[in-house]
Amino acid sequence: MLLIQNGRVLDPASKTDAAMDVLLDGEIIKEIAAPGKFSSLKDAQVFDAKGLIVAPGFVDMHVHLREPGQESSETIETGTKSAARGGFTAVCCMPNTKPVHDNASITRFIMDK
């Protein structure tokens, strides 16, 4: 288990904007509670998120991955790794590739990378 403590939880779906603790069990959010509720928990790894934002993954609707055709500027791998480090869990790439991303075979190429 992972306990994220003292982070500012922002969740538009529940209209939450408050300092809270988040308890994770693998990839599942077990519970979100006021700071200190999980103080008796002994077996969890603790991450202090004081001064940080804890939020659902972001989606970037305007990404220039440049692959195929312009890999010297960006690749699917470098672009998606950068996005993930910034908290983005989904990206939508622009069709500024060579050849242009305008058919199913190019889409399959991008999705399979």
C-alpha positions as CSV (number, residue, x, y, z in Angstrom):
1,M,0.0,0.0,0.0
2,L,1.0,3.6,-0.6
3,L,-0.1,6.5,1.5
4,I,0.1,9.9,-0.1
5,Q,0.0,12.4,2.7
6,N,-0.6,16.1,3.0
7,G,-1.2,16.7,-0.8
8,R,-3.6,19.2,-2.2
9,V,-6.2,17.0,-3.7
10,L,-7.9,18.5,-6.8
11,D,-10.8,16.4,-8.2
12,P,-13.2,18.3,-10.5
13,A,-15.6,15.3,-10.5
14,S,-16.2,15.5,-6.8
15,K,-15.5,19.3,-6.6
16,T,-12.7,18.5,-4.1
17,D,-10.0,21.1,-3.4
18,A,-8.4,20.4,0.0
19,A,-5.4,19.1,1.8
20,M,-6.0,15.3,2.1
21,D,-4.4,11.9,2.4
22,V,-4.9,9.3,-0.3
23,L,-4.5,5.6,0.4
24,L,-3.6,3.4,-2.6
25,D,-3.7,-0.4,-2.9
26,G,-1.8,-1.1,-6.0
27,E,-3.5,0.9,-8.7
28,I,-6.7,1.3,-6.7
29,I,-7.6,4.3,-4.6
30,K,-8.8,2.7,-1.4
31,E,-9.7,5.8,0.5
32,I,-9.3,9.6,0.5
33,A,-9.5,11.2,4.0
34,A,-8.6,14.2,6.1
35,P,-4.9,14.4,7.0
36,G,-4.0,12.1,9.9
37,K,-6.8,9.5,9.6
38,F,-4.3,6.8,8.5
39,S,-1.7,7.6,11.3
40,S,-2.2,4.1,12.8
41,L,-1.4,2.4,9.5
42,K,1.9,0.6,9.8
43,D,2.4,-1.4,6.6
44,A,2.1,1.4,4.0
45,Q,4.9,3.2,2.2
46,V,4.5,6.9,2.8
47,F,5.0,9.7,0.3
48,D,4.8,13.3,1.7
49,A,3.1,15.4,-0.9
50,K,3.2,18.6,1.1
51,G,3.2,21.5,-1.4
52,L,2.2,19.2,-4.3
53,I,-1.0,18.7,-6.1
54,V,-2.7,15.2,-6.2
55,A,-5.1,15.0,-9.1
56,P,-6.5,12.7,-11.7
57,G,-4.3,12.2,-14.8
58,F,-4.3,15.1,-17.3
59,V,-5.1,14.8,-21.0
60,D,-3.1,16.9,-23.6
61,M,-5.2,17.4,-26.7
62,H,-2.5,19.1,-28.7
63,V,0.7,17.1,-28.9
64,H,3.4,17.2,-31.6
65,L,5.0,13.7,-31.5
66,R,6.4,14.2,-35.0
67,E,6.8,10.4,-35.7
68,P,6.7,9.1,-38.3
69,G,8.9,11.2,-40.5
70,Q,10.4,13.9,-38.2
71,E,12.0,11.8,-35.4
72,S,14.9,14.3,-35.1
73,S,12.4,16.7,-33.5
74,E,10.4,14.3,-31.3
75,T,9.5,10.6,-31.2
76,I,6.5,8.9,-29.8
77,E,8.6,7.4,-27.0
78,T,10.2,10.7,-25.9
79,G,7.0,12.7,-26.2
80,T,4.9,10.2,-24.2
81,K,7.6,9.8,-21.6
82,S,7.7,13.6,-21.2
83,A,4.0,13.8,-20.9
84,A,3.9,11.1,-18.2
85,R,6.5,12.9,-16.1
86,G,4.3,15.9,-16.3
87,G,1.2,14.1,-15.0
88,F,-0.5,13.4,-18.4
89,T,-2.1,10.0,-18.7
90,A,-3.4,10.5,-22.3
91,V,-2.2,12.5,-25.3
92,C,-3.7,13.2,-28.7
93,C,-1.1,13.7,-31.4
94,M,-1.4,16.3,-34.1
95,P,-1.3,15.1,-37.8
96,N,1.9,17.0,-38.5
97,T,3.8,13.8,-39.4
98,K,5.4,12.7,-42.7
99,P,3.3,11.0,-44.0
100,V,0.4,12.9,-42.5
101,H,-1.5,11.0,-39.8
102,D,-4.7,10.7,-41.8
103,N,-5.4,7.0,-42.3
104,A,-5.7,3.8,-40.3
105,S,-2.3,2.4,-41.0
106,I,-0.5,5.5,-39.6
107,T,-2.8,5.4,-36.6
108,R,-1.9,1.7,-36.0
109,F,1.8,2.6,-36.3
110,I,1.4,5.3,-33.6
111,M,-0.8,3.1,-31.3
112,D,1.6,0.2,-31.5
113,K,4.7,2.2,-30.6
